[in-house]
């Protein structure tokens, strides 16, 4: 299927390049389409009055190429703590990520039974339901417009959205505030880490510092830096 699509693209490009130069002109156009996995690279050069560049741009604009996002994780923040969710390979997950490219999504979730927290997204995503047994950490779409995050297990018809990894069931219960209602949650796409930069603790210097940066005894002769000022000591007498 992929090879057939690639061949069709090459044929379309060949036709385009042939049309980009008029037959009565002594011009040449060269294109080198290259298949690099999921990427099609077209390198072209021309001489004379070819319109290859503009025609290529116009042609590409008419093609329904599927775009993808480099982001593969959604960050879920609850109670000031954030955990990452790896996206599932579903259209619903991709459209959720596309929504989050516009900005964070605030949700109000509540516990349901002893296995999940859930709530309305505020919009509908395309469902591709399958009967699954959700496990702790699974994030699914329910009924097209509700999100469910599991700290336990339940069998039902869901569409997969993703999974939270790296937490035990007990840690998931704590993070998701299992058993509580009206839980504030925020979904965020586009941040690679929620870690903060370490901050150095400033201490007040009570002694003197020599020019080599080491603490210096007060009785020694020499040049000192004290309170941001340079001092020259020529005598050991106080």
N, C-alpha and C positions, 0 to 999 in steps of 0.2 A: 504493500500500500504506500509506504513512504517513498520507495524507489519510483513507483509510478507517478506520484505527485512531483517528485524532483525532476523526472523526465519531462513532464508537462511544462514545468517552469522553464526548463532549458529551451524547449521548443518555442514557447512564448517569447522568450528573450531573443532567440535567433530571428524570429519573424520581426520583432520590434527593431532590431538592429538593421535588418535588411531594408525596412521602411524608413529608417531615420536618415538615410542618405539618398538623394535623388539619383536616378539611373544615368542622367546626362552629365554628372559631375565625376571627375577623376579623384574620388576620395576613397579612403579606407577606414573601416571601423573594426576594432578588434575587441572582443569580450571574452573573459575567461571565468565562466561560472565554476565555482568550487563548492562541493558538498562537504561541509565540516560538521558532521553529526547532525544536529538540529538546526544548523545555521547555513544559509546559502549566501555565499560571498560572490559578488559580481565585480570584477575589476575590468574597467574598460578604458580604452584610449582611442583617440580619433585624430584624423588630419582633415583639413578642408572645412567645409561648411556643414558638418553633420550636426544633427539636433539630438544626439544620443542622450545627453545628460537630462534635458528637459523631458524627453519622451519617457525615459526610464522612471523619472519621478512621477509623471502622470500615470504610468502603468501601475507602479507599485501602490499608488493611492487607491486604485480600483480593486486591488486584491484583498480578499478577506483572510489575511494571515492572522493566525491566533497569536496573541501576545501573551507573555508570561511575566510574572513579577519575580525579582530576585529574592524577595522576602519569602521565607518558608516557615516562619514562626509568628505566632500571635502571642503577645504578653497579656496575661490575665492578672490584674491587680485587685486584691481584696484586703482590706484592713491594713493598707500600707505595705503589704508584701506582694511581690510579683513572681509569677511562675510562667515559663514558656510552654506553648502548645505547638507541637509539630503538626502542620496541616495534612489532612487526608487528601488523597487523590480523587476528589469529587468536584463536580461543578459548583456545588453549594459552598465548599470550602474556598474555592477560587473567587467566587463572587463576594464572599464575606471579606476576604483579603482586599478585594478591589474597593469595597465599601470603606474599609478602614484606612485606605490610602487618602481618603478625604478628611480623616481626623479620628480621634478616639471615640469609642462608643460606650456610654454609661448605661448600666443595666441595674435593675432591682430583681434579685433572685430570692427564692425561698426553698427551704428543704421540703422534699417530698419523700415520705416513707423513710426508710433507713438506708438509702442507696444513692440519692442524688440531690443537687440543687438545680433549680430550673426557673425560667422566666421568659417573657416575651422579648424578642429582638426589636420589635417596632417596624419590621418589614418582612417580606417573604423572600425566601431563597428557594432555588429549584431543588425539589426533593427527588432522590433516587433511593427510595426506601428498600431496605432488606431486613429480614428477620434476623436479628443478631442478639447475642448475649453480651451486653455492655459490661466492661470490667472497670475496676478503679483506675481513674485517670482518663477514661474515654470522654470525649466531648462530641455530642451528636445534635442533629437537628430533629425536632419532633413536630409533626403536624405542619411542616413548612415554615413556621414563623417563631418557633420556640427553641431556645438553647438549653441543653441539659448537660451538666458536668457531674460525673459519677465519682463517688467515694466508696461505692459498693457495687453490687452486680444486679442486673435486671435484664430480662429477655423481652424484646418488643420489636416493633417495626420502626427503624430509625434510618437516618442518613448520616453517615460519618462526617464529622468536621475536623477532628484531630485527636491528639492524645497528649496528656501531661505526663512526662517521664521523670524518673529520679526521686519520687516520693513514695514512702511506704503508705499503706492504707491509713495508719494512724496519723501520719503527717498530712495526708490529703484531707482527712476529717477536720484537722485543726485549721488548715489553710482555707478550706471551703466553708468553715463555720457550720459544720453539720449539725442539724437540729434547730437552727435559727431561722428566722423569717426576716424579710426586708433587708437582705444582704446587698450592700452596694458593691458593684464590681465594675471594672473598666477594662475594655478590650483595646489593645494598642498594637499597631503594626508599624514597623520601621525602626525600632530601637533594637540594637544588638546586645545591649547589656543594661542592667539596672544597677550595676555596682557604682558606688560613689568613689571619687578620688580620695585616697587617704590624706588626712590633714595632719600636719606636723604640730606638735604641742610646743608652744612658745614658753620658755622659762625665763625668769628675770635673772640676769647675771649679777651676782653679788661680788664677784672677785674681779681680777684683772686678766686680760688676755694679751699674750705676746703677739708679735707680728707673724709668728708661724702658726697662729690659731690655737695654741695650747694654753691652758691656764698657767699663769706665772705667779710665783710667790711674791708677796708684796715687798719683801726685803731686798730683792735682787735689783741690781742696776740695769738700766736699759730703757727701751721705748715700749710704752704700754698703750693699749687702747682701752679706755674706760668711759662708759656711757656715751660711746660714739665719738670720743675725742682722743687725740693723741697726746700722750704725756711722756716727757723725758725725765728719767730719774738718774741723777748723777751721784747720789749719796745713798748709803745704806741706812743713814739715820732717819728716824721717823720724825 
